[in-house]
Amino acid sequence: MTSSSQAAGAGADNPGPGGEADLSSTRVAKDGEPAGRSPGQLMWMRFKRDRTGMISACVVLAFFLIAALAPVISWLYGKDPYTRYGQNNPELLNDNSYPVKPNGGIDSEFWFGLEPGLGRDVFTQLIYGIRTSLSLALVVTLLSVLTAIVIGVAGGYFGGKVDYFLGRFTDLMMSFPNQLFFVAFTPVVAALLVDPRDEMPTWLRSCVIIYVMWLLGWMTLARLLRGQTLSLREREFIEAARVAGTPPGRIVRKELLPNLVTPILVQATYMLPNNVTAIAGLSFLGVGLLEPTPDWGRMFAKGAEVYQSDITYMFFPGGAMVIFILAFNLLGDSVRDAFDPKSGR
Amino acid sequence: MLRFLIRRSLGAVVILLIISAVTFFLFYAVPRDPALLACGKNCTPDALEVIRKNMGIDEPVPVQYWHFMVGILAGREFAAGDCPAPCFGYSFANQDPVWETILDRFPTTVSLTVGGAVVFLIIGLGAGMIAAWKKGTLVDKAFSSLSLVLSSMQIYFIGPLVLALVVYNLNLLDQPKYVPLTEDPVGWFTGLLIPWLVIQIIFTANYTRLSRSSMIEQLQEDHVRAARAKGMSGKYVFFRYAWRGSLIPIVTIFGVDLGSLFGGAMITEWTFSLPGLGTLAVNSVRNTDLPMVMGVMLFAATFIILFNIIVDAAYAFIDPRVRLS
């Protein structure tokens, strides 16, 4: 363990040669030796050295900041996503209601141009749209992860009948055609809550989307966690805890869950971008969020309508989506590598 | 093998029954007035009356479900006329029989799916194998980064871009459309070429990554190394020993993907306005045409389950060590 104490002394920035190998073994700290770092610290150290990971983390963070600060940004910018600038000012749109200026009407006033038809500002539409999509996706991911933890760990830990029924339930949910299910059930669930002839408030529609996606979003992770729990359950440290009379709740919280953090985090970083694109897909098909709520996915629907005359409009939501998903995928890989350096690429 | 198939088919029937029940009850039982839901936004009292009658809403829901299921197996009498088995009822939107409409749309989806699958399998597996063969070199890195970038593309973004470029600017091809293969093979091919090339981008990356990593894993297996050590040629070992073993995870994913694609590649079909099951589903949902949605849903679920069984059976062929019991 000498090398690990050297690494600790040298500091995080200079782990020394062979750092990779001994870092993973430092988890087992010897008695009285303060060299042990928590797995979280180790992961952070490895992650900091991964340049791609750091850059993509910054990009992802930037997206979340933009989403969170959308009202501030649009206040500074001086526009909002609802006003129909093009219709208020007839010089901006031509007779076919396409922007007069080239490239979708980009100029110093409208940075990303104007929306054909309604003449709204694309920049504020996009940042508010990102805000809507990211918050929905975030909630869906959190709910799915929590459900997966409960069902996966319960099945794996209790075994027997509980496991059998939870397993069959998971299988059943997995055989639902999920994309179709999202599309088909959003209006049905919506109709349960609001008379089909009435307009539905945006928050309620968001809840419906979240609910439907959550319902079919947890199975993969639940299966994974069940398998992991099943193998962890037989390990000595869990048995020791059980022999010592630790109540099951505490074993799950203190012994099992800390060992499941890696798969949970890694899967969550893959789940979130998938949810973003799935929600955008719903809006693209016209069953997601409705006008006038700004929405990332609906911008693609609009873009697909107008691309023959004004392709510029498509580039901003599309480019932003590609950058976001790419950064998130890279981040997911880096998180996996940082947690589990053995897996390799 | 036979016992395995029988057992799995029974399981599949049970799952389909549950899915149909869940879907049916959600559609017909839970809404305050299902006829109102089915009727949609621009509902006239007359239309509402017709729908009420067609749905047989006066009966209790389990009885309605029973009639529905019997209809699928044995056909059923409707006010509108006789509906032979398998009867999924009639569309609320245009009174077309659901089953005939599904059969009419299915070839489009199959053409799109199979063509797309051929493209993504060839490119994905090929790129993955080359990357594994040249592991760590520039080629490997280029393929890996390229597949990562491609996997971040979305069909609803790339589809219109390709159309704008190939169809409207360069005039290389016509607007994608579906022509039956039997009528006009050339038209079938050119009409679907763009959708095939676009639908593959979201899958290719996945297959490249998977086949690369599983190939690398296989190349390190003992039996593969032993074969190399015996002096067998690199090519022979690569294809005969490692490749076969590396197929198992790919077959799993492929079965799942193909099953769900057969149920309707909604976004692709919608982007290119191809009249497949996906477009049918989206349009029915937008018109709240419940019998149609219900029909497509069950049809799609059947394919997902069917392909799961096929995948499990295929394991035994690829890897003789797997016992089906």
Interface residues (C-beta under 8 A of the other chain):
Chain A: D171 L172 S175 F176 P177 N178 Q179 L180 F181 V183 A184 F185 T186 P187 V188 V189 A191 L192 D195 P196 R197 T277 A280 G281 F284 L285 G286 V287 G297 F300 A301 G303 A304 Y307 Q308 I311 M314 P317 G318 M321 V322 I323 I325 L326 N329 L330 R345
Chain B: I15 I18 I19 L26 F27 V30 P31 R32 L36 L37 C39 G40 K41 C43 S144 L148 V149 S151 S152 M153 Q154 Y156 F157 I158 G159 P160 L161 L163 A164 Y168 S260 G263 G264 M266 I267 W270 T271 A281 V282 V285 R286 T288 V293 V296 M297 A300 A301 I304 I305 N308
